[in-house]
Amino acid sequence: MFEIPKVDRIRKWETLFILHPERLEEKPQVLERINQIVQSKGGGILKLDEWGTRKLAYPIQKKKKGYYILLEFYGKADLPIELENFFRIDERILRFIIVKLDDSYKPENQN
């Protein structure tokens, strides 16, 4: 029977997540855990941009402010699923979104 070979393409994503405003002292632990997840899936972090504390468009968990962080990273196709699981479980994360930027990315061609 004919088998389709599995291709492990590296893709590029970005995620914007909002940290709980009263748990900012735990930000290094959150970022370290995200880094561990990305590296465990053969990926890497390209850019980390901290936007700081901003007013939310609407209250989330009775909070009116949150700490925004934008993260650009690359890895295999199952990486966003792992990050999403972490974001959903961790109570320090109020909201998140993960968006695919590039379907085929070569880490040696960093912009």
C-alpha distances in whole Angstrom, upper triangle without the diagonal:
4,6,10,13,15,19,22,24,28,30,34,35,39,40,44,45,49,50,53,56,58,55,55,56,53,51,51,49,46,46,45,42,41,41,39,36,36,36,34,31,31,33,37,40,41,44,46,49,51,53,55,57,57,58,55,55,55,56,53,54,57,57,58,57,54,53,51,48,46,43,40,37,34,31,27,26,27,31,32,31,33,36,36,36,39,41,41,42,44,48,49,47,48,46,43,40,37,36,34,35,33,29,29,31,32,35,36,37,40,42
4,7,10,13,16,19,21,25,27,30,32,36,38,41,43,46,48,51,54,56,53,53,54,51,49,48,47,45,44,43,41,39,38,37,34,33,33,32,29,29,31,34,37,38,41,43,46,49,50,53,54,54,55,53,53,53,54,51,52,56,55,56,55,52,51,48,46,43,40,38,35,31,28,25,24,25,28,30,29,31,34,34,34,37,39,39,40,43,46,47,45,46,44,41,38,35,34,31,32,29,26,25,28,29,32,33,34,36,39
4,6,9,12,16,18,22,23,27,29,33,34,38,39,43,45,47,51,52,50,50,51,47,45,45,43,41,40,39,37,35,35,33,31,30,30,28,25,25,27,31,34,35,38,40,43,45,47,49,51,51,52,50,50,50,51,48,49,52,52,53,52,49,47,45,42,39,37,34,31,28,25,21,20,21,25,26,26,27,30,31,31,34,36,36,37,39,43,44,41,43,40,37,35,32,31,28,29,27,23,22,25,26,28,30,31,33,36
4,6,9,13,15,18,20,24,26,29,31,35,36,40,42,45,48,50,47,47,48,45,43,42,41,38,37,37,35,32,32,31,28,27,27,26,23,23,24,28,31,31,34,37,39,42,44,46,48,48,49,47,46,47,48,45,46,50,49,50,49,46,44,42,39,36,33,31,28,24,22,18,17,19,22,24,23,25,28,28,29,31,33,33,35,37,41,41,39,40,38,34,32,28,27,24,26,23,19,19,22,23,25,27,28,30,32
4,6,10,12,16,18,22,24,28,30,33,35,39,40,43,46,48,45,45,46,43,41,40,38,36,35,34,32,30,30,29,26,24,24,23,20,20,21,25,28,29,32,34,37,40,42,44,46,47,48,46,46,47,47,45,46,49,48,49,48,44,43,40,37,35,31,29,26,22,19,16,15,17,20,22,22,24,26,27,28,30,32,33,34,36,39,40,38,39,37,33,31,27,26,23,25,22,18,17,19,20,22,24,25,27,30
4,6,9,13,15,19,21,24,26,30,31,35,37,40,43,44,42,41,42,39,37,36,35,32,31,31,29,26,26,25,22,21,21,20,16,16,18,22,25,26,29,31,34,36,38,41,43,43,45,42,43,43,44,41,42,46,45,46,44,41,39,36,34,31,28,25,22,19,16,12,12,13,16,19,19,20,22,23,24,26,28,29,30,32,36,36,34,36,33,30,27,24,23,20,22,19,16,15,17,18,20,22,23,25,27
4,6,9,12,16,18,22,24,28,30,33,35,38,41,43,40,40,41,37,35,34,33,31,29,29,27,25,24,23,21,19,19,18,15,14,16,19,22,23,26,28,31,34,36,38,41,41,43,40,41,42,43,40,41,45,43,44,42,39,37,34,31,28,25,23,19,16,13,10,10,13,15,17,18,19,21,23,24,26,27,28,30,31,35,35,33,34,32,28,26,22,21,18,19,16,12,11,13,14,16,18,19,21,24
4,7,9,13,16,19,21,25,27,30,32,35,38,40,37,36,37,34,32,31,29,27,26,25,24,21,20,20,17,15,15,15,11,11,12,15,18,19,23,25,28,31,33,35,37,38,40,38,39,40,40,37,39,42,41,41,39,36,34,31,28,25,22,19,16,12,9,7,8,10,12,14,15,16,18,20,21,23,24,26,27,28,32,32,30,32,29,26,23,20,19,16,17,14,11,10,11,12,14,16,17,19,21
4,6,10,13,17,19,23,25,29,30,34,36,39,36,35,36,33,31,30,29,27,25,25,23,21,20,20,18,15,15,16,12,11,11,14,16,17,20,23,25,28,30,33,35,36,38,36,36,38,39,36,38,41,39,40,38,34,32,29,26,23,20,17,14,10,8,6,7,11,12,14,15,17,18,19,21,23,24,26,27,28,32,31,29,31,28,24,22,18,16,13,14,11,8,6,8,9,11,14,14,16,18
4,7,10,14,16,20,22,26,28,31,34,36,33,32,33,30,27,26,26,24,22,22,21,18,17,17,15,12,13,14,10,9,8,10,13,13,16,19,22,25,27,30,32,33,35,33,34,36,36,34,35,39,37,37,35,31,29,26,23,20,17,13,10,7,5,5,7,10,10,12,14,15,16,18,20,21,22,24,26,26,29,29,26,28,26,22,19,16,14,11,12,9,8,6,5,7,8,11,12,13,15
4,7,10,13,17,19,23,25,29,31,34,31,30,31,29,26,25,25,23,20,21,20,17,16,18,15,12,14,15,12,11,9,11,12,12,15,17,20,23,24,27,30,30,32,30,31,32,33,31,33,36,34,34,32,29,27,23,20,17,14,11,9,5,6,6,7,10,9,10,13,14,14,16,19,19,20,22,24,25,28,27,24,26,23,19,16,12,11,8,8,6,5,5,5,8,9,13,12,12,14
4,7,10,14,17,20,23,26,28,31,29,27,29,27,23,23,23,21,18,19,19,15,15,17,15,12,14,16,13,12,9,10,10,9,11,14,16,19,21,24,26,26,29,27,28,30,31,29,31,33,31,31,29,26,23,20,17,14,11,8,6,4,7,9,9,12,10,10,14,15,14,15,18,19,18,21,23,23,26,25,22,23,21,17,14,11,9,6,5,5,7,7,6,9,9,13,12,11,12
4,7,10,13,17,19,23,25,28,26,24,26,24,21,21,21,18,16,18,17,13,14,16,14,11,14,16,13,14,11,11,10,10,11,12,14,17,18,21,23,23,25,23,24,26,27,25,27,30,28,28,25,22,20,17,14,11,8,6,5,6,8,10,10,12,10,8,12,13,11,12,16,16,15,18,20,20,23,22,18,20,17,13,10,7,6,4,5,7,9,11,10,13,12,16,15,13,14
4,7,10,14,16,20,22,25,23,21,23,21,18,19,19,16,14,17,16,13,13,16,14,12,15,17,15,16,13,12,10,9,9,10,11,13,14,17,19,19,21,20,21,23,24,22,24,27,24,24,22,19,17,13,10,7,5,4,6,8,11,13,13,14,12,10,13,14,11,12,16,15,14,17,19,19,21,19,16,17,14,11,8,6,5,7,7,10,12,14,13,16,15,18,17,15,14
4,6,10,13,16,18,21,19,18,21,19,16,17,17,14,12,15,15,11,13,16,14,12,16,17,16,17,14,13,11,12,11,10,11,12,13,15,17,17,19,17,18,20,21,18,21,23,21,21,19,15,14,10,8,6,5,6,8,11,13,15,15,15,12,9,12,13,9,10,13,13,11,13,16,15,17,16,12,13,10,7,5,4,6,9,10,13,15,17,16,19,18,21,21,18,18
4,7,10,13,15,18,17,16,19,17,14,16,17,13,13,16,16,12,15,18,16,15,18,20,19,21,17,16,13,14,12,10,9,10,10,12,13,13,15,13,15,17,17,16,18,20,18,17,15,12,10,7,6,4,6,9,11,14,17,19,18,18,15,12,15,15,12,12,15,14,11,14,16,15,16,14,11,11,8,6,6,7,9,12,13,16,19,21,20,22,21,24,23,20,20
4,7,10,12,15,14,13,16,14,12,14,15,11,11,15,14,11,14,17,15,15,19,20,20,22,19,18,15,16,14,12,11,10,10,11,12,12,14,12,14,15,15,13,15,17,15,15,13,9,8,6,6,7,8,12,14,17,18,20,20,19,16,13,15,15,11,11,13,12,8,11,13,12,12,10,7,7,6,4,6,9,12,15,16,20,22,24,23,25,23,27,26,23,23
4,7,9,12,11,11,14,13,11,14,15,11,12,16,15,14,16,19,18,18,22,23,23,25,22,21,18,19,16,13,12,10,10,10,9,10,11,9,12,13,12,10,12,14,11,12,9,6,5,5,6,9,11,15,17,20,22,24,23,22,19,17,18,18,14,13,15,13,10,12,14,12,11,8,6,5,5,6,9,12,15,18,20,23,25,27,26,28,27,30,30,26,26
4,6,9,7,7,10,9,8,11,12,9,11,14,14,13,16,18,18,19,21,23,23,25,23,21,18,20,18,14,13,11,11,10,9,11,12,11,15,15,13,11,12,14,11,12,9,6,5,6,8,11,13,17,18,22,23,25,25,23,20,18,19,18,15,14,16,13,10,12,13,10,9,6,5,6,8,9,13,15,18,21,23,26,28,30,28,30,28,31,31,28,28
4,6,5,7,10,10,9,13,13,11,14,16,16,16,19,21,20,22,24,25,26,28,26,25,22,24,21,18,17,14,14,12,10,11,12,11,15,14,12,10,9,11,8,10,8,6,7,9,11,15,17,20,22,25,27,28,28,26,23,21,22,20,17,17,17,15,12,13,13,10,8,5,6,6,9,12,15,18,21,25,26,29,31,33,32,34,32,35,35,32,32
4,6,6,9,10,10,14,15,13,15,18,18,18,21,23,23,24,27,28,29,31,28,27,24,25,22,19,17,13,13,10,7,9,10,11,15,14,12,11,11,11,8,9,6,5,6,10,12,16,18,22,24,27,29,31,31,29,26,24,25,24,21,20,21,18,16,17,17,14,12,9,10,9,12,14,18,21,24,27,28,31,34,36,34,36,34,37,36,33,32
4,6,8,9,11,14,15,14,16,19,19,20,22,24,24,26,28,29,30,32,30,28,26,27,25,21,20,16,16,13,11,13,14,14,18,17,14,13,12,12,9,11,10,9,9,13,15,19,21,25,26,30,31,33,33,31,28,26,27,25,22,22,22,19,17,18,18,14,11,9,11,11,15,17,21,23,27,30,31,34,36,38,37,38,36,39,39,35,35
4,5,6,7,11,11,10,13,15,15,16,19,20,21,22,25,26,27,29,27,25,23,25,23,19,18,15,16,13,12,15,16,16,20,19,17,15,14,15,12,14,12,10,9,13,14,18,19,23,24,27,28,30,30,28,25,24,24,22,19,20,20,16,15,16,15,12,10,7,10,11,14,16,20,22,25,28,29,32,34,36,34,36,33,36,36,33,33
4,5,5,9,10,10,11,14,15,15,17,19,20,21,23,25,26,28,26,24,21,22,20,16,15,12,13,10,10,13,15,16,20,20,18,16,16,17,14,15,12,9,8,11,12,15,17,21,22,26,27,30,30,28,25,23,25,23,19,20,21,17,16,18,17,14,12,9,11,12,15,16,19,21,24,27,28,31,33,34,32,34,31,34,34,31,31
4,6,7,9,10,12,13,14,16,17,19,20,22,23,25,27,28,26,24,22,23,21,17,17,14,16,13,13,17,19,20,23,24,21,20,19,20,17,18,15,13,11,14,14,18,19,22,23,27,28,31,31,30,26,25,26,24,21,22,22,18,17,20,19,15,14,11,13,15,18,19,22,24,27,29,30,33,35,36,34,35,32,34,35,32,32
4,6,5,6,9,10,11,13,15,16,17,19,20,21,23,25,23,22,19,22,20,16,17,14,16,14,14,18,20,20,24,24,21,19,18,20,17,19,16,14,12,14,14,17,17,21,21,24,25,28,28,26,23,22,23,20,18,19,19,15,14,17,15,12,11,8,11,14,16,17,20,21,25,27,28,31,33,34,32,32,30,32,33,30,31
4,5,5,6,9,10,11,12,14,16,17,18,20,22,23,21,19,16,18,16,13,13,11,13,11,12,16,18,18,22,22,21,19,19,20,17,19,15,12,9,11,10,13,13,17,18,21,23,25,26,24,21,20,21,19,16,17,18,14,13,16,16,12,12,9,10,13,15,15,18,19,22,24,25,28,30,31,28,29,27,29,30,27,27
4,5,5,6,9,10,10,12,14,15,16,18,20,21,19,17,15,17,16,12,14,12,15,14,16,19,22,22,25,26,25,22,22,24,21,22,19,16,13,14,12,14,14,17,17,20,22,24,26,24,20,20,22,19,16,18,19,15,15,18,17,14,15,12,13,16,18,17,20,20,23,25,25,28,30,30,28,28,25,27,28,25,26
4,6,5,6,9,10,10,12,14,15,16,19,20,19,17,16,19,18,15,16,15,18,17,18,21,23,23,26,27,25,22,22,24,21,23,20,17,15,16,14,16,15,18,18,20,21,23,25,22,19,19,20,17,15,17,16,13,13,16,15,11,13,10,12,16,17,17,20,20,23,25,26,28,30,30,28,28,26,28,30,27,28
4,5,5,6,9,10,11,12,14,15,17,19,17,16,14,17,16,13,14,13,16,15,16,19,21,20,23,24,22,19,19,22,19,21,18,15,12,13,11,13,12,15,15,18,19,21,22,20,16,16,17,14,11,13,13,10,10,13,12,9,11,8,9,13,14,13,16,16,19,21,23,25,27,28,26,27,24,27,28,25,26
4,5,5,6,9,10,11,12,14,16,17,15,13,11,13,12,10,12,11,14,14,16,19,22,21,24,25,24,21,22,24,21,23,19,16,13,12,10,11,10,13,13,16,17,19,21,19,15,15,17,14,12,14,15,12,11,15,15,12,14,11,11,15,15,14,16,15,18,20,21,23,25,25,23,24,21,24,25,22,23
4,5,5,6,9,10,10,12,14,16,14,12,11,14,14,12,15,15,18,18,20,23,25,25,28,29,27,24,24,27,25,26,23,19,16,16,13,15,13,15,14,16,17,19,21,19,16,16,18,15,12,16,16,12,13,17,16,13,16,14,14,18,18,17,19,18,21,22,23,24,26,26,23,24,21,23,25,22,24
4,5,5,6,9,10,10,13,15,14,13,12,16,16,14,17,16,19,19,21,23,26,25,27,28,26,23,23,26,24,26,23,19,17,17,14,15,13,15,14,16,16,18,19,17,13,14,15,11,10,13,12,9,11,14,13,11,14,12,13,16,17,15,17,16,19,21,22,24,25,25,23,24,21,24,26,23,25
4,5,5,6,9,10,11,13,11,10,9,13,13,11,14,14,17,18,20,22,24,23,25,26,25,22,23,25,23,25,22,18,16,15,12,12,10,12,10,12,13,15,16,14,11,11,12,10,7,10,11,8,9,13,13,11,14,13,12,15,15,13,14,13,16,17,18,20,21,22,20,21,19,22,23,20,22
4,5,5,6,8,10,11,9,8,7,11,12,11,14,15,18,19,22,24,27,26,28,29,28,26,26,29,27,28,25,21,18,17,14,13,10,11,10,11,12,14,16,15,11,13,14,12,10,14,14,12,13,17,16,15,18,16,15,19,18,16,17,15,17,18,19,20,21,21,19,19,16,19,21,18,20
4,6,5,6,9,10,10,10,10,14,15,15,18,19,22,23,25,27,29,28,31,31,30,27,27,30,28,30,27,24,21,20,17,17,14,15,12,13,12,14,16,14,11,13,14,11,10,14,14,11,14,17,16,15,18,17,17,20,20,18,19,17,20,20,21,22,22,22,20,20,18,21,23,21,23
4,6,5,7,9,9,10,11,14,16,15,18,19,22,23,25,27,29,27,29,30,29,26,26,29,28,29,27,23,21,20,17,16,13,14,11,12,10,12,13,11,8,10,10,7,7,11,11,9,11,14,14,14,17,17,16,19,18,16,16,14,17,17,19,20,20,20,19,19,17,21,22,21,23
4,6,5,7,5,6,7,11,13,13,16,18,21,23,25,26,29,27,29,30,30,27,28,31,29,30,27,24,21,19,16,15,11,11,8,8,7,9,11,10,7,9,11,9,8,12,13,11,13,16,17,16,20,19,17,20,19,16,16,13,15,15,16,16,17,17,15,16,14,17,19,17,19
4,5,5,5,6,8,12,14,15,19,20,24,25,27,29,32,31,33,34,33,30,31,34,32,33,30,27,24,22,19,18,14,13,10,10,8,10,13,12,9,12,14,11,11,15,16,14,16,19,19,19,22,21,20,24,23,20,20,17,18,18,19,19,19,18,16,16,13,16,18,17,20
4,6,7,9,12,15,18,18,22,23,26,27,29,31,34,32,34,35,34,31,31,34,33,34,32,28,26,24,21,20,17,16,13,12,10,10,13,11,9,12,13,10,11,15,14,13,16,19,18,18,22,22,21,24,23,21,20,18,20,19,20,20,20,19,18,18,16,19,21,20,23
4,6,9,12,15,17,18,22,23,26,28,30,31,33,32,33,34,34,31,31,35,33,34,32,28,26,24,21,20,16,15,11,10,6,7,9,8,6,10,11,9,10,13,14,14,16,18,19,19,23,23,21,24,23,20,19,16,17,16,18,17,16,16,15,15,14,17,19,19,21
4,7,11,13,16,18,21,24,27,29,31,33,35,34,35,36,36,33,34,37,35,36,34,30,28,25,22,20,16,15,11,9,6,7,10,10,9,12,14,12,13,17,17,17,19,22,22,22,26,25,24,27,25,22,21,18,18,17,17,16,16,15,13,12,11,14,16,16,19
4,7,10,13,14,18,20,23,25,28,29,32,31,32,34,34,31,32,35,33,34,31,27,25,22,19,17,13,11,7,5,4,7,10,11,8,11,13,12,12,15,17,16,18,21,21,21,24,23,22,24,23,19,18,15,16,14,14,14,14,13,11,11,9,12,14,13,16
4,6,9,11,15,17,21,23,26,27,30,29,31,33,33,30,31,34,32,32,29,26,23,20,16,14,11,9,6,6,7,10,13,14,11,13,15,14,13,16,18,17,18,21,22,21,24,22,21,24,22,19,18,15,16,15,14,14,16,15,12,11,8,12,13,11,14
4,6,7,11,14,17,19,22,24,27,26,28,30,30,28,29,32,29,29,26,22,19,17,13,11,7,6,4,7,9,13,15,15,12,13,16,15,13,16,18,16,17,20,21,20,23,21,19,21,20,17,16,14,14,14,14,14,16,16,13,13,10,13,14,11,13
4,7,10,13,16,19,22,24,27,26,28,30,31,29,31,33,30,30,27,23,20,17,13,11,8,5,5,7,11,14,17,18,15,15,19,18,16,18,21,20,19,23,24,23,25,23,21,23,21,18,17,15,14,14,12,13,16,15,12,12,9,12,12,8,9
4,6,10,13,15,19,20,23,23,25,27,28,26,28,30,27,27,23,20,17,14,10,8,6,5,7,10,14,17,19,20,16,16,20,19,16,18,21,19,19,22,24,22,24,21,19,21,19,17,16,14,14,15,13,15,18,18,15,15,13,15,14,11,11
4,7,10,12,15,17,20,21,23,25,25,24,25,27,24,24,20,17,13,11,7,6,5,7,9,13,16,19,20,21,17,16,20,19,15,18,20,18,17,20,22,19,21,18,16,18,17,15,15,14,15,16,15,17,20,21,18,19,16,19,18,15,14
4,6,9,13,14,17,18,20,23,23,22,24,26,22,21,18,15,11,9,6,5,6,9,12,15,19,22,23,23,20,18,22,21,17,19,22,20,18,21,23,20,21,18,16,18,16,15,15,15,16,17,16,19,22,23,20,22,19,21,21,17,16
4,6,9,11,15,16,18,20,21,20,22,23,19,18,15,12,8,6,5,6,8,12,15,18,21,24,25,25,21,20,23,22,18,19,22,19,17,20,22,19,19,16,14,15,15,14,15,16,17,20,19,22,25,26,24,25,23,25,24,21,20
4,7,8,11,13,15,18,18,18,20,21,17,16,12,10,7,5,6,7,11,14,17,21,24,27,27,27,24,21,24,24,20,21,23,21,18,21,23,20,20,17,15,15,15,14,15,17,18,20,20,23,26,28,26,27,25,27,26,23,21
4,6,10,12,15,17,17,17,19,19,15,14,10,8,5,5,7,10,13,16,20,23,26,29,29,29,25,23,26,25,21,22,24,21,18,21,22,19,19,15,14,14,15,15,17,19,20,23,23,26,29,31,29,30,28,30,30,26,25
4,7,9,13,14,14,14,16,16,12,10,7,5,4,6,9,13,16,19,22,26,28,31,31,30,27,25,27,26,22,22,24,22,19,21,22,19,17,14,13,13,14,15,17,20,22,25,25,29,32,33,32,33,31,34,33,29,28
4,6,9,12,12,13,15,15,11,9,6,6,6,7,11,13,17,20,23,27,29,32,31,31,28,25,27,27,23,23,25,23,19,21,23,20,19,16,15,13,13,15,17,20,21,25,25,28,31,33,32,34,32,35,34,30,29
4,7,8,9,11,14,12,9,6,4,7,9,10,14,16,20,23,26,29,32,34,33,32,30,27,28,28,25,23,26,24,20,22,23,21,19,17,15,13,13,15,17,21,22,26,26,30,33,35,34,36,35,38,36,33,32
4,5,6,8,11,11,8,5,5,7,9,10,13,15,19,22,25,28,30,32,31,30,28,24,25,26,23,21,23,22,18,19,21,19,17,16,14,11,11,13,15,18,20,24,25,29,31,34,33,35,34,37,36,33,31
4,7,9,13,12,11,8,9,10,13,13,16,17,21,23,26,29,31,33,31,31,29,25,26,27,24,22,24,24,20,20,23,22,20,18,16,13,12,14,15,19,20,24,25,29,31,34,33,36,35,38,37,34,32
4,6,10,9,9,7,9,11,14,14,18,19,23,25,28,31,33,34,32,31,29,26,26,27,24,22,24,23,20,19,22,21,18,18,16,12,12,15,16,20,22,26,27,31,33,36,35,38,37,41,39,36,35
4,6,5,5,5,8,10,13,15,18,20,23,26,29,31,33,34,33,31,29,26,26,27,24,22,23,22,18,18,20,19,16,15,14,10,11,15,17,21,23,27,29,32,34,37,37,39,38,42,41,38,37
4,5,5,7,9,9,12,13,16,19,21,24,26,29,30,31,30,28,26,23,23,23,21,18,19,18,15,14,16,15,12,12,11,7,8,12,15,19,21,25,27,30,32,35,35,37,36,39,39,36,35
4,5,9,10,11,14,16,18,21,23,26,28,31,32,33,31,29,27,24,24,24,21,19,19,18,15,14,15,14,11,11,11,8,10,14,17,21,24,27,30,33,34,37,37,39,38,41,41,38,38
4,7,9,11,15,17,20,23,25,29,31,33,35,36,34,33,31,28,27,27,25,22,23,22,19,18,18,17,14,14,14,11,13,17,20,24,26,30,32,36,37,40,39,42,41,44,43,40,40
4,6,7,11,14,17,20,23,26,28,31,33,34,33,32,29,26,27,26,23,22,22,21,18,17,18,16,13,12,12,9,12,15,18,22,25,28,30,34,36,38,37,40,38,41,41,37,37
4,7,11,13,16,19,22,26,28,32,33,35,34,33,30,27,28,28,25,23,25,23,20,20,21,19,16,15,14,11,13,16,19,22,25,28,30,33,35,38,37,40,38,41,40,37,36
4,7,9,13,16,19,23,26,29,31,33,32,31,28,26,27,26,23,22,23,22,18,19,20,18,15,13,12,10,12,15,17,21,23,27,27,31,34,36,35,37,35,38,37,34,33
4,6,10,13,16,19,22,25,27,30,29,28,25,22,23,23,19,19,20,18,15,16,18,15,13,10,9,8,9,12,15,18,20,24,25,28,31,33,31,33,32,35,34,31,30
4,7,10,13,17,19,23,25,28,27,26,23,21,23,22,18,18,20,17,14,17,18,15,14,10,9,9,10,12,14,17,19,22,23,26,29,31,29,31,29,32,31,28,27
4,7,10,14,16,20,22,25,25,24,21,19,21,20,16,16,19,17,14,16,18,15,15,12,10,10,10,10,12,14,16,19,19,23,25,27,26,28,26,29,28,24,23
4,6,10,13,17,19,22,22,22,18,16,19,18,14,15,18,15,13,16,18,15,16,13,11,12,11,10,11,12,14,17,17,20,23,24,22,24,22,25,24,21,20
4,7,10,14,17,19,20,20,16,14,17,17,14,15,18,16,14,17,19,17,18,16,13,14,12,10,10,10,11,13,13,16,19,21,19,21,19,22,21,18,17
4,6,10,13,16,17,17,14,12,15,15,12,13,16,15,13,17,19,17,19,16,14,16,14,11,11,9,11,12,12,14,17,18,16,18,16,19,18,15,15
4,7,11,14,15,16,13,12,15,15,13,15,18,17,16,19,21,20,22,20,17,19,17,13,12,10,10,10,9,11,14,15,12,14,12,15,15,12,12
4,7,10,12,13,10,10,14,13,11,14,17,16,15,19,21,20,22,21,18,20,18,15,13,10,10,10,10,11,13,13,10,12,10,13,13,11,12
4,7,9,11,8,10,13,13,12,15,17,17,17,20,22,22,25,23,21,23,21,17,15,12,11,9,9,9,10,10,8,9,8,11,12,10,13
4,7,8,6,9,11,11,11,14,16,16,17,20,21,21,25,24,22,24,22,18,17,13,13,11,12,11,11,10,9,10,9,13,14,13,16
4,6,6,9,10,11,12,14,16,17,18,20,22,22,26,26,23,25,23,19,18,14,14,11,13,12,10,10,10,11,12,15,16,16,19
4,6,7,8,10,11,13,14,16,17,18,20,22,25,25,22,24,22,18,16,12,12,10,12,11,9,10,11,14,15,18,19,19,21
4,6,5,7,9,10,11,13,15,16,17,19,22,23,20,22,20,17,16,12,13,12,15,15,13,14,15,17,17,21,22,21,23
4,5,5,6,9,10,11,12,14,16,17,20,20,18,20,18,15,14,11,12,11,14,14,13,14,14,16,15,19,20,19,21
4,5,5,6,8,10,10,12,14,15,18,18,15,17,15,11,10,7,9,9,12,13,13,15,15,17,17,21,21,20,21
4,5,5,6,9,10,11,12,14,17,18,16,17,15,13,12,10,12,12,16,16,16,18,18,20,20,24,25,23,25
4,5,5,6,9,10,11,12,16,17,15,17,16,13,13,11,14,14,17,18,18,19,19,21,20,24,25,23,25
4,5,5,6,9,10,11,14,14,12,14,13,10,10,9,12,13,16,17,18,19,19,21,20,23,24,22,23
4,5,5,6,9,10,13,13,11,12,11,8,9,8,11,13,16,18,18,21,21,23,22,26,26,25,26
4,6,5,6,9,12,13,11,13,13,11,12,12,15,17,20,22,21,23,23,25,25,28,29,27,29
4,6,5,6,10,10,9,12,12,11,12,12,16,18,21,22,23,24,24,26,24,28,29,27,28
4,6,5,8,8,6,9,8,7,9,10,14,17,19,22,23,25,24,26,25,28,29,26,27
4,6,8,10,8,9,9,9,11,12,16,19,22,24,24,27,27,29,28,32,32,30,31
4,6,9,8,10,11,12,14,16,19,22,25,27,27,29,29,31,29,33,34,32,33
4,5,6,9,10,11,14,16,20,22,25,27,28,30,29,31,29,32,33,31,31
4,5,7,10,12,16,18,21,24,27,29,30,32,32,34,32,35,36,33,34
4,6,9,11,15,17,21,24,26,28,30,32,30,32,30,33,34,31,31
4,6,7,11,13,17,20,22,25,27,29,28,30,28,31,32,29,29
4,7,11,14,17,21,23,26,28,30,29,32,30,34,33,31,30
4,7,11,14,17,19,23,24,27,27,29,28,32,31,28,28
4,7,10,14,16,19,21,23,23,25,24,28,27,25,25
4,7,10,13,16,17,20,20,23,23,26,25,23,23
4,7,10,12,14,16,16,19,19,23,22,20,20
4,6,9,11,14,14,18,18,21,20,18,18
4,6,7,10,11,14,15,19,17,16,16
4,7,9,9,13,14,17,15,13,13
4,6,6,10,12,14,13,12,12
4,7,10,13,15,14,15,15
4,7,10,12,11,12,14
4,6,9,8,9,11
4,5,6,7,10
4,5,6,9
4,6,9
4,6
4
